[in-house]
Amino acid sequence: MEKETNKFHALQLFTDTFTAETVHLTNNKIGIYIRLLSFAWTKNAKPFTTESAYRICQCMNDQCCIDVYEVLEEFFKVDQDNKDRNKKTWFHKRLIQEHEYLSNKYKVRAEAGKKGGLAKRDFATSKIIAPIPIPNPIPNNKYDSSFEQLWEKLDIKRGSKWKAFQLIKKHISEIPDIEQLSKIYNNQIKGIEIQFIPHFATWLSQKRWEIQENDQKINHLANIIERMKKLGYEHKGQDGNFEKFFKDGKTYKIDKYDEKHMLQLEQ
């Protein structure tokens, strides 16, 4: 049976493209992205679960899991969706292309070596020239007028404008009124410290425009606060979109926009 090479120990990093795509990320998220790329490459670019991503990034707290999930949403694509986001599987389109390229390159070289009588050791030490990425230039008029007006109305502009534009186009059929998006976003970020304000692209990907501060949600949050008090937590008030609690000398917080209302230890 013919042996086919399908695992490669080195991954070419196109620094110009990588830098341009990650310029908006924190150093922590860049490290997470590199870890996930390396992990995916060792698995022959095959899909992996969210839980695997948490393990490979050695997540020990909720904030780490949040950062990992945001990186997955921005740079990876869902292979199999699941209501439980920990069970979702992800793949990286560019890694698959690179893996297929190298696999085909080795296969062609092997066949040529057999036909031409090349020595096996000469083939093993031959250098494979990686493909030179051809950038896809983005035209100057890449944004339509309605999006430009929306972007200008944002009180705080965080994250990639281009990514936000792509998400608007993706969810345009689900958005009831695009002109109201800026009002909803501006209202939700009032009083939130700048480092906790979500990037507009992240906000769009999570469909946070559907979150309404109505009586039902307020009552639900009040019930959460009462339950925390019964568990011995002292309610310290609101800080932006977080409700603060204190217990045993430690401060905790709950994001009111988190549907699961996960308790986070404040660092």
JOCOR-V12846 format. One record per run of one state. SS is the DSSP state (H for helix, E for strand, - for the rest). FROM is the first residue (numbers start at 1). TO is the last residue. If there is no record, write none. Layout:
SS:FROM:TO ; SS:FROM:TO
This chain:
-:1:14 ; H:15:22 ; -:23:26 ; H:27:42 ; -:43:47 ; E:48:49 ; H:50:56 ; -:57:61 ; H:62:75 ; -:76:76 ; E:77:80 ; -:81:84 ; H:85:87 ; -:88:88 ; E:89:91 ; -:92:92 ; H:93:116 ; -:117:119 ; H:120:124 ; -:125:144 ; H:145:152 ; -:153:160 ; H:161:171 ; -:172:177 ; H:178:188 ; -:189:193 ; H:194:196 ; -:197:199 ; H:200:205 ; -:206:207 ; H:208:210 ; -:211:214 ; H:215:230 ; -:231:233 ; E:234:239 ; -:240:241 ; E:242:247 ; -:248:249 ; E:250:255 ; -:256:262 ; E:263:265 ; -:266:267
